[in-house]
Every structure is written in structure tokens, then in C-alpha cells.
Amino acid sequence: MGIIGWIIIGALAGWIASLITGNDKRMGAGMNILVGVVGGFVGGLVMNFFGGYGVTGFNLWSLLVATVGAIILLLIVNAVMKRR
């Protein structure tokens, strides 16, 4: 998957995750892309740990994996920010 594919999947996954975790009003498009791309890596690690496949290309499964990873990432960030 090319850089454009990562940006599109990252933007969608980050946006969906920010809606689910309640961070949508604090995050812009750039932050959604960043969270979604990092979430793709996190989701891939989690799926590989459980014996599944991570991000496999520009498809619905990759969007789901990236969204799950982005949700995990945002929940961790929210927990750390509340402690401060």
C-alpha cells in the first residue's frame, strides 16, 4: 500500500476512532491522519499477537484493524492525560 493509501486509511480510521472515544472536537484532520496511521501499526501488532493478519492493503479489513489500533491509542492517551 502506498503513502496515499496510508493517508486515506489513516484519516478514516483516526476520524472514526476520535468519534468513538470522544476526541473529535479536539482533533483536526492532521491529527486524525497521524492517529490513524499509528493506529494501523498498533492494530497490526495486536492482530499479529492474537494470530490474525494486520493491515493487508487498501481494504475494509485494514480500515477495521487501523480503527481498532487508533481506538486503543486514543484510550491510552486519554488515560495518561487525565492523570496529569
trRosetta pair geometry for C-beta under 8 A, 3 or more apart (Angstrom, degrees):
i j d omega theta_ij theta_ji phi_ij phi_ji
1 5 3.9 -116 -176 95 99 145
1 6 6.2 125 124 -52 112 76
1 9 7.6 3 171 -3 151 141
1 55 7.2 -75 17 148 147 113
1 57 5.2 165 -62 -139 106 49
1 58 5.5 141 -122 -44 112 82
1 62 7.5 125 -60 -151 159 166
2 5 5.1 104 55 8 64 102
2 6 7.2 -121 109 -3 38 90
3 6 5.6 -51 -149 36 36 113
3 7 6.4 36 153 -21 66 104
4 7 5.7 -53 -149 35 33 112
4 8 6.4 29 154 -16 66 106
5 8 5.9 -56 -145 38 30 107
5 9 6.1 23 160 -10 67 110
5 57 7.5 -52 177 -176 152 55
5 58 4.5 -100 -142 -77 121 113
6 9 6.0 -57 -139 45 27 105
6 10 5.7 29 159 -21 64 115
6 37 5.6 52 170 -115 102 105
6 40 7.2 -117 -143 26 85 167
7 10 5.7 -57 -140 41 24 113
7 11 6.2 27 159 -23 62 106
7 33 5.8 -6 -150 -146 70 122
7 37 7.6 -13 -93 -69 41 117
8 11 5.9 -52 -146 33 27 110
8 12 6.5 19 158 -10 62 108
8 58 7.5 34 74 -134 126 110
9 12 6.1 -61 -149 42 29 106
9 13 5.9 22 159 -14 67 114
9 36 6.5 179 121 155 61 121
9 37 7.9 102 88 -89 89 62
9 40 6.5 68 120 -82 121 134
9 55 7.5 103 145 -141 160 125
9 58 6.8 -137 -54 -121 117 69
9 62 5.8 -45 -136 126 145 111
9 63 5.7 -133 -142 -91 89 70
9 66 5.4 120 155 6 104 166
10 13 5.9 -58 -135 43 26 106
10 14 5.8 24 165 -17 65 113
10 32 7.5 131 140 130 76 66
10 33 4.6 62 118 -159 116 59
10 34 7.3 74 171 -34 128 10
10 35 7.6 140 -175 72 89 49
10 36 3.2 140 -167 95 53 110
10 37 3.8 -6 -109 -51 137 75
10 39 7.5 141 -132 44 72 97
10 40 6.5 -73 -87 -21 82 123
10 66 6.7 -114 -93 -176 48 143
11 14 6.0 -58 -141 40 22 108
11 15 6.2 22 160 -19 61 111
11 29 6.8 1 -134 -165 108 83
11 32 5.5 57 -144 116 56 109
11 33 4.8 -11 -77 -88 73 80
11 36 5.9 -110 -26 28 15 159
12 15 5.9 -58 -146 37 27 110
12 16 6.3 22 159 -15 64 108
12 36 6.7 109 59 -134 47 152
12 63 6.0 -33 102 -138 130 111
12 66 7.9 79 80 91 86 130
12 67 7.7 -57 121 -73 82 103
13 16 6.0 -56 -145 39 29 108
13 17 6.1 26 157 -16 64 111
13 35 7.8 -149 107 109 87 80
13 36 3.7 127 71 -140 96 101
13 39 5.5 -160 136 84 127 134
13 40 6.7 124 57 -60 167 85
13 63 6.0 -163 -71 -157 95 62
13 66 3.6 -77 -97 118 165 107
13 67 4.3 -134 -141 -71 84 62
13 69 7.5 14 169 58 137 90
13 70 4.9 148 145 -9 97 143
14 17 5.8 -57 -142 41 28 110
14 18 6.1 27 158 -20 65 108
14 27 7.4 -140 160 153 106 146
14 31 7.1 178 174 120 138 57
14 32 3.4 146 112 -176 122 61
14 33 5.9 -108 17 -49 153 16
14 34 7.0 84 -103 56 152 47
14 35 4.0 116 -126 73 106 97
14 36 3.3 -91 -31 -38 91 96
14 37 7.8 -14 -48 -4 120 61
14 39 6.7 170 -79 10 70 135
14 70 5.4 -146 -94 -144 51 150
15 18 5.9 -55 -145 36 27 109
15 19 6.6 29 154 -19 62 104
15 24 7.6 55 -159 -119 63 97
15 32 4.8 33 -61 -158 69 139
15 36 7.4 -5 -1 -61 63 129
16 19 5.8 -55 -153 34 31 112
16 20 6.5 27 152 -17 65 108
16 67 5.0 -26 86 -128 130 119
16 70 7.5 102 72 77 83 137
17 20 5.7 -56 -147 38 33 110
17 21 6.0 11 163 -1 69 113
17 23 7.9 -6 121 45 76 117
17 35 6.4 -141 76 135 135 123
17 36 7.1 173 16 -87 125 74
17 39 6.3 -153 -36 -100 162 164
17 67 5.6 -176 -57 -156 93 66
17 70 3.5 -133 -30 114 164 111
17 71 4.6 -142 -134 -66 100 63
17 73 7.6 31 166 54 154 95
17 74 5.4 156 151 -2 111 139
18 21 6.2 -62 -133 50 28 97
18 22 7.9 -96 175 68 54 16
18 23 4.4 -92 -147 78 82 92
18 24 4.5 122 133 -81 102 62
18 27 4.9 -106 -128 44 149 145
18 32 6.0 -78 -10 -105 139 93
18 35 7.0 101 -55 77 101 158
18 70 7.9 -57 -35 151 68 121
18 74 6.7 -175 -90 -106 56 157
19 22 8.0 33 180 -68 24 28
19 24 5.1 43 -86 -64 55 129
20 71 5.8 -28 86 -110 138 112
21 71 6.2 169 -49 -139 112 71
21 74 4.3 -176 28 121 173 133
21 75 6.2 -136 -118 -66 127 68
21 78 6.4 -155 177 -35 120 144
23 26 5.3 -69 -169 50 72 107
23 27 5.3 52 138 -18 98 119
23 74 5.7 -128 0 -158 146 128
23 78 7.2 -126 -66 -74 116 111
24 27 6.3 -74 -137 42 25 99
27 31 4.2 -128 -155 92 90 128
27 32 5.6 113 143 -57 121 78
27 35 7.1 -29 -147 -5 147 142
28 31 5.3 95 51 14 66 101
28 32 7.0 -117 106 -7 35 93
29 32 5.6 -54 -148 34 32 114
29 33 6.5 33 154 -20 65 103
30 33 5.8 -53 -151 33 32 110
30 34 6.4 29 153 -16 65 107
31 34 5.5 -53 -144 39 35 113
31 35 6.1 33 157 -17 68 107
32 35 5.9 -56 -142 41 27 108
32 36 6.1 27 157 -19 63 112
33 36 5.8 -60 -146 39 27 111
33 37 6.3 23 159 -17 65 107
34 37 6.1 -56 -144 36 27 106
34 38 6.3 18 160 -7 64 110
35 38 6.0 -59 -143 46 28 105
35 39 5.7 35 153 -25 64 113
35 70 5.0 83 145 -144 92 105
35 73 6.1 178 -157 97 85 135
35 74 6.4 39 -160 -64 135 99
36 39 5.3 -54 -140 39 28 117
36 40 6.6 40 153 -29 61 96
36 66 5.5 41 -173 161 78 120
36 67 7.7 -11 -129 -83 88 52
36 70 5.3 -16 -101 -81 48 141
37 40 5.6 -42 -157 20 33 116
37 41 7.3 29 147 -11 59 98
37 66 7.7 -16 -96 -147 22 121
38 41 5.7 -51 -159 35 40 110
38 42 6.3 37 145 -16 70 106
38 69 7.5 -155 118 138 55 114
38 70 7.4 105 77 -99 76 73
38 73 5.9 107 110 -113 109 162
39 42 5.4 -53 -140 42 38 111
39 43 5.7 39 159 -19 70 107
39 66 5.0 87 105 -176 99 64
39 67 6.9 42 142 -101 139 11
39 68 7.5 155 176 75 105 40
39 69 3.6 141 180 101 65 91
39 70 2.8 -32 -91 -60 163 69
39 71 7.3 83 -140 5 131 48
39 72 7.2 141 -134 46 88 85
39 73 5.2 -115 -87 8 82 132
40 43 5.8 -52 -138 41 25 110
40 44 6.2 30 156 -22 60 108
40 54 7.7 91 173 171 71 104
40 55 5.0 24 -171 -57 104 143
40 62 7.2 16 -133 -178 109 88
40 65 6.7 64 -138 109 61 95
40 66 3.9 -14 -84 -108 78 98
40 69 5.9 -178 -55 61 12 148
40 70 7.8 18 -34 -46 54 92
41 44 5.6 -55 -147 35 28 114
41 45 6.5 29 154 -18 63 104
41 69 6.8 154 62 178 42 153
42 45 5.8 -55 -153 35 31 110
42 46 6.4 29 152 -17 65 107
42 69 3.5 144 78 -161 90 104
42 70 7.5 146 54 -56 124 35
42 72 5.6 -154 142 75 135 123
42 73 5.4 173 5 -55 165 104
43 46 5.6 -54 -145 38 33 111
43 47 6.1 30 157 -16 67 107
43 54 6.6 130 110 -146 75 84
43 55 7.2 87 87 -48 108 90
43 65 4.0 142 139 165 129 71
43 66 5.4 -140 28 -87 149 24
43 67 7.4 65 -81 48 153 37
43 68 4.8 110 -118 74 113 90
43 69 2.7 -101 -34 -36 84 111
43 70 7.4 -23 -38 -12 118 62
43 72 7.4 158 -74 20 70 124
44 47 5.8 -54 -141 40 29 108
44 48 6.2 28 158 -17 64 108
44 54 2.7 48 -136 -149 85 136
44 55 5.2 -56 -76 0 116 85
44 65 6.2 65 -68 160 60 130
44 69 7.0 -3 0 -68 60 148
45 48 5.8 -56 -144 39 28 110
45 49 6.3 35 154 -26 63 106
45 54 7.3 46 -28 -98 31 130
45 69 7.7 100 35 -115 85 120
46 49 5.6 -53 -151 30 30 116
46 50 6.7 12 156 -3 63 107
46 68 6.9 -121 74 122 145 117
46 69 6.5 -174 14 -90 123 84
46 72 6.9 153 -51 -24 150 165
47 50 6.1 -65 -149 47 32 100
47 52 4.0 -78 -174 80 90 107
47 53 6.2 -31 143 81 131 24
47 54 4.9 160 64 -85 125 59
47 65 5.6 -37 -33 -130 145 115
48 51 7.6 56 -171 -70 31 13
48 52 7.0 -96 -69 66 28 59
48 53 7.8 37 -79 -129 68 22
48 54 5.6 -19 -42 -45 97 107
53 56 5.5 25 147 -62 127 117
53 61 7.3 23 88 152 112 137
53 65 7.9 -87 106 -75 66 148
54 65 5.7 136 -164 179 51 154
55 62 4.4 64 -145 -137 74 98
55 65 5.5 -154 -71 85 65 137
55 66 6.3 52 -89 -56 115 95
56 59 6.5 -27 79 39 97 122
56 61 5.9 11 30 89 117 124
56 62 5.7 -135 40 -65 63 100
57 62 6.0 -144 65 -38 37 143
58 62 6.7 -78 -111 50 18 148
59 62 5.3 100 56 9 68 101
59 63 7.3 -125 105 -4 39 91
60 63 5.5 -54 -151 36 37 114
60 64 6.4 39 151 -20 68 104
61 64 5.7 -55 -151 36 33 112
61 65 6.3 31 153 -17 67 105
62 65 5.7 -51 -143 38 33 111
62 66 6.1 30 157 -15 66 108
63 66 5.9 -57 -144 41 28 108
63 67 6.1 30 156 -22 64 109
64 67 5.7 -55 -144 36 28 111
64 68 6.4 28 157 -18 64 105
65 68 5.9 -55 -149 36 29 109
65 69 6.4 26 153 -14 63 109
66 69 5.7 -57 -147 41 32 112
66 70 6.1 32 154 -21 66 107
67 70 5.6 -53 -143 37 30 111
67 71 6.4 34 154 -22 64 103
68 71 5.8 -51 -148 33 30 112
68 72 6.6 32 152 -18 63 104
69 72 5.6 -53 -150 36 33 112
69 73 6.3 34 152 -19 66 107
70 73 5.4 -51 -145 38 34 115
70 74 6.2 30 157 -16 67 106
71 74 5.9 -56 -144 40 29 106
71 75 6.3 31 156 -20 64 107
72 75 5.9 -57 -148 36 28 111
72 76 6.5 27 154 -17 63 106
73 76 5.9 -58 -153 35 29 110
73 77 6.4 27 152 -16 65 108
74 77 5.5 -51 -142 39 35 112
74 78 6.1 39 156 -21 67 105
75 78 5.7 -51 -143 37 30 112
75 79 6.4 31 155 -20 63 106
76 79 5.8 -56 -149 36 30 111
76 80 6.4 25 155 -15 65 106
77 80 5.9 -57 -147 38 31 107
77 81 6.1 27 157 -17 67 110
78 81 5.8 -57 -142 39 29 109
78 82 6.4 29 159 -22 64 106
79 82 6.0 -54 -147 32 28 109
79 83 6.9 31 154 -23 60 104
80 83 5.9 -55 -158 28 34 114
80 84 7.3 37 149 -26 63 100
81 84 5.9 -48 -159 20 39 114
